[in-house]
């Protein structure tokens, strides 16, 4: 029996009493992935990206482990909810225009002390001030650095279109704006190198592209390490009490951790290891989060149909954004139908061994987005479900 076949047998036994659709997290794999992230971080704390987990119980589990500290959230409403639930170090990774949220933050000392907001434009400070509604609490602020790689004199740009702040002078100027402005305190810097941390460099069947990605990422790491260090020096000259410099992501943990200017690493997807993280030379994680759909039809030889399963991930549309049929091995989508909203045909010789009612296990393309489809996660240890925990959705929280 292959390791994957053994996992399928365990998951089927653990969920034999449950009808699909059902979502599970294999705790042994989850914990092993957490240990690997800590090893790669080389002693620097890891801030957990909540959008890649979206389950409070699992956030609590990983933050209880040595090597993890703090949450990186994705909306202000989520940040406030987590802070009210007892998480005392929440960094909002994206700028917000949530005026009611800022009023709540500015009016509550405990919240204001627990949540740090992201800023890359002085206009965002204006918005926060207008939203205060009389609240006088000091707002903790983090600045974001654009990490994109520019080539050929800037004519070619590689990387996500995020912050407009690129050079040390840009960051220092905004740092001075924050420092001069009553009601704000600059506490951090963030630089997420998504083109390094979030792009696989070893794609099966595409050796030329994979080599090009590796060359690009090597150049990007070198350029960013120099520029990030200069930015940190410039900002610390304005705000010597800077508490943290955050960088990285699951795919670049060890590289970013090696930079002296970086004090903490962000990671989250590496806990679940969705399918987009199969294509890296820097690490190999264990798939921990899966969902099962039931077989409901057998249209013919070498074909079964499962209920639903069309859960595409965000990002540029493409086949890599679809969940992948994972267990049993050897199933694939019909090219003309793909993953359907209410039914999904699956092809392959493994289909002939499946009966109506059997489960087919899938891996989502991305990590936390799976939790937007399920109210609960069944936590598996060995071949038993040891707990059932709500996702954000299961707690009635859909922040985006």
Buried (B, 14 or more C-beta within 10 A) or exposed (E): EEEBEEBBEBBBBBBEEBEBBBBBBBBEBBBBBBEBBBEBBEEBBBBBBBBBBBBBBBBEBBBEEEBBBBBBBBBBBBBBBBBEEEBEBBBBBBBBEBBEBBBBBBBBEEBBBBBBBBBBBEEBBEBBBEBBEEBEBEBBBBBBBBBBBBEEEEEEEBBEEBBEBBBBEBBBBBBBBBEEBEBBBBBBBBBBBBBBBBBBBBBEEEEEEBEEBEEBBEBBBEBBBEBBBBBBEBBBEBBEEBBBBBBBBBBBBBBBBEBEBBBBBBBBBBBBBBBBBBBBEBBEBBBBBBBBBBBBEBEEEBBBBBBBBBBBBEEEEEEBBBBBBBBBEEBEBBEEBBBBEEBBBBBBEBBEEBEEEBBBBBBBBBBBBBBBBBBBBBBBBEBEBEEBBBBBBBBEBEBE
